[in-house]
Amino acid sequence: MVRAALLSVLFATTALAGPDEVSPETSETEPFTLEADTSLTMTVGHLFDRAVARERVGYLLAYWARRFGVKSEWRGDRVFLTGRVWGIEIRAVFVVQDHLVLATAHDPGTWLASRARDYVNRKLRKYLHPTYDDP
């Protein structure tokens, strides 16, 4: 049950990039946005250019899709995630940049926030590690 709560934190997010960071591919309406004042922001560095990082984030998204049925929709370098995990609605946005992935999550409260942040950081670091190879 704690894992479900952690995943709900991961996926309840706001859009991350400001107007100067939006690529021409993302000029269409975003699928969703949430209030920025009730969110957690996570940043994970990596050694790859944007294209390779997007591919590796895609491996993580495929895992979450298989495991939890989470749907993902790419808009330029942003990916929007939606679904339900153990009955809890989830929404998320990751922004993939050269050498950096940004994630923002709705703050679920004091006792879940650090666990959710740790889970997301751990998963992103795993999939963005130079020696990780998707089976």
C-alpha positions, 0 to 999 in steps of 0.5 A: 500500500505504501508503494501505491501511495509513493507512485501516486506522488510520483505521477501527480505533477505539474508541467515543468518547463517554462515558456523559454524551454518549450520546444516547437513540438510542445506548442499544442495544449498540454494534457494536464497541469496541476498547481505548482505550489503543492508539488515536489520537484526532482532533478536527476543528472545523467551523462547522455544527450537528450535523444539517448536520455529520452530512450532510457526514460522510455525504458522506465515508462515501459516498465511502469506501463507493464507493471501498473498500466500507466500510459505515457504521452510524449510532447516534445521533450516532455512526457505526461503519464496518467493512470491508476495504481492500486486505485490511486489516480496518477499524473506526472510530467518528466522533462528530458534535457541534455544531462538532466531529467526534471520531474515534478510531483504533487506533495502528498504530505510530510510522511510520503514526500521523502519516500516518493522522492527517493523512489523516483530518484532511484528509478531514474538513476537506475535507467539513466546509469551508463551501464544500464541495459534494457533487457 
